[in-house]
């Protein structure tokens, strides 16, 4: 192979590694952006960590223990998200049925809201859907609008708390990955 061919192959190798690291960084950035809109971005950061593990090689950060820890954080955030609305309802004296309606309302609201207004509509739809279904359920059960609204606000507050949790967890994973790779 000629000198030009060798130089071209070397340049392509360096460019490929650069593009792979850029993809890891973009996955982290994408995860942070999704978390702000109440979509699980932690899984994108896990994908970036897996990519970084391949790029940094065996015995380097992030190894299997770190990848498993990243996966555990991702799973924990999603599990907490599923049960947060029901917990918020129960904490304010709502029924088990209202807890299930909070889950259903947040899921349906996120889907419908995302169809009407992509990205931001999912967040608003999740909160409105959860509030509406819990309110209707508790209003019918209690025959009191004020207490039904009080219980429904618990579902909304839980949804906002989960949003904060997602942002903090995603930012924490990004920071952990960045510091682990740099230090």
C-alpha positions in Angstrom: 0.0 0.0 0.0 1.3 3.4 -0.8 2.1 6.2 1.7 -1.1 8.0 0.8 -3.2 4.9 1.3 -1.6 4.3 4.8 -2.2 7.9 5.7 -5.8 7.8 4.5 -6.4 4.6 6.5 -5.0 6.2 9.6 -7.1 9.3 9.1 -10.2 7.2 8.7 -9.4 5.3 11.9 -8.9 8.5 13.8 -12.1 10.0 12.3 -14.1 6.9 13.2 -13.0 7.0 16.9 -13.8 10.7 17.0 -17.2 10.1 15.6 -17.9 7.3 18.1 -17.0 9.6 21.0 -19.1 12.3 19.5 -22.0 9.8 19.3 -21.5 9.1 23.1 -21.6 12.8 23.9 -24.7 13.3 21.8 -26.5 10.4 23.5 -25.7 12.1 26.8 -27.0 15.4 25.6 -30.1 13.8 24.1 -30.8 12.0 27.4 -30.6 15.3 29.3 -33.0 17.0 26.8 -35.5 14.1 27.0 -35.4 14.1 30.8 -36.4 17.8 30.8 -39.5 16.8 28.9 -40.3 13.9 31.3 -39.1 11.2 28.9 -36.6 8.6 30.3 -33.3 9.9 29.1 -31.3 7.7 31.5 -31.4 4.8 28.9 -29.6 7.0 26.4 -26.9 7.7 28.9 -26.6 4.0 29.5 -26.2 3.5 25.7 -23.4 6.2 25.8 -21.7 4.3 28.7 -21.9 1.0 26.7 -20.3 2.8 23.7 -17.7 4.4 26.0 -16.9 0.9 27.4 -16.2 -0.4 23.9 -14.1 2.7 23.0 -12.0 2.7 26.2 -11.3 -1.0 26.2 -11.2 -3.7 28.8 -10.1 -2.8 32.3 -10.9 0.8 31.8 -13.9 2.9 33.0 -16.8 2.2 32.5 -16.4 -1.5 33.3 -19.1 -4.1 34.0 -19.8 -2.8 37.6 -20.4 0.7 36.4 -22.6 -0.4 33.5 -24.7 -2.6 35.9 -25.0 0.4 38.2 -26.1 2.6 35.3 -28.7 0.0 34.4 -29.9 -0.2 38.0 -30.4 3.5 38.1 -32.3 3.5 34.8 -34.6 0.7 36.0 -35.1 2.4 39.4 -36.1 5.7 37.8 -38.7 3.9 35.5 -40.1 1.9 38.4 -40.5 5.0 40.6 -42.1 6.8 37.7 -44.8 4.1 37.3 -45.8 4.1 40.9 -45.3 7.8 41.8 -48.7 9.0 40.7 -50.5 6.3 42.6 -48.4 7.0 45.6 -49.2 10.8 45.4 -52.9 9.9 45.3 -52.8 7.5 48.2 -50.7 9.9 50.3 -53.6 12.5 50.0 -56.3 10.0 51.0 -57.3 8.8 47.5 -58.7 5.4 46.8 -56.8 2.5 45.1 -59.0 3.0 42.0 -57.9 6.7 41.9 -54.3 5.4 42.1 -54.9 3.2 39.0 -56.6 6.1 37.3 -53.5 8.3 38.0 -51.3 5.7 36.2 -53.8 5.4 33.3 -54.3 9.2 33.0 -50.6 10.0 33.0 -49.9 7.4 30.3 -52.9 8.3 28.1 -52.3 12.0 28.6 -48.6 11.7 27.7 -49.5 9.9 24.5 -52.4 12.2 23.5 -50.5 15.3 24.5 -47.5 14.2 22.4 -49.8 13.8 19.4 -51.2 17.3 19.7 -48.0 19.1 20.7 -44.9 17.0 20.2 -42.4 16.8 23.1 -43.8 19.4 25.4 -47.4 18.1 25.0 -46.4 14.8 26.5 -45.5 16.5 29.8 -48.6 18.7 29.9 -50.8 15.8 28.8 -49.3 13.5 31.5 -50.1 16.0 34.2 -53.6 17.0 32.9 -54.6 13.4 32.2 -53.5 12.2 35.6 -55.3 15.1 37.3 -58.5 14.7 35.3 -59.0 10.9 35.8 -58.2 11.1 39.5 -60.5 14.0 40.0 -63.4 12.3 38.2 -62.8 9.1 40.2 -62.6 10.8 43.5 -65.5 13.2 42.8 -67.7 10.2 42.0 -66.6 8.4 45.1 -66.6 11.2 47.6 -69.3 13.5 46.2 -67.0 16.4 47.1 -65.2 18.5 44.6 -62.7 20.1 47.0 -61.3 16.8 48.4 -61.3 15.3 44.9 -59.2 18.2 43.7 -56.9 17.9 46.7 -56.3 14.2 45.9 -55.8 14.9 42.1 -53.2 17.6 42.9 -51.3 14.8 44.7 -51.0 13.0 41.4 -49.8 16.2 39.7 -47.2 16.9 42.4 -45.9 13.3 42.1 -45.6 13.8 38.4 -43.6 17.0 38.8 -41.4 15.2 41.4 -40.7 12.4 39.0 -39.7 15.0 36.4 -37.2 16.4 38.8 -35.9 12.9 39.6 -35.4 12.1 36.0 -33.5 15.3 35.3 -31.3 14.8 38.4 -30.7 11.1 37.7 -29.8 11.7 34.1 -27.5 14.6 35.0 -25.9 12.5 37.7 -25.2 9.6 35.2 -23.8 12.0 32.6 -21.5 13.6 35.3 -20.5 10.1 36.6 -19.6 9.0 33.0 -17.8 12.2 32.2 -15.7 12.2 35.4 -15.0 8.5 35.2 -13.7 8.9 31.6 -11.7 12.0 32.3 -10.1 11.0 35.6 
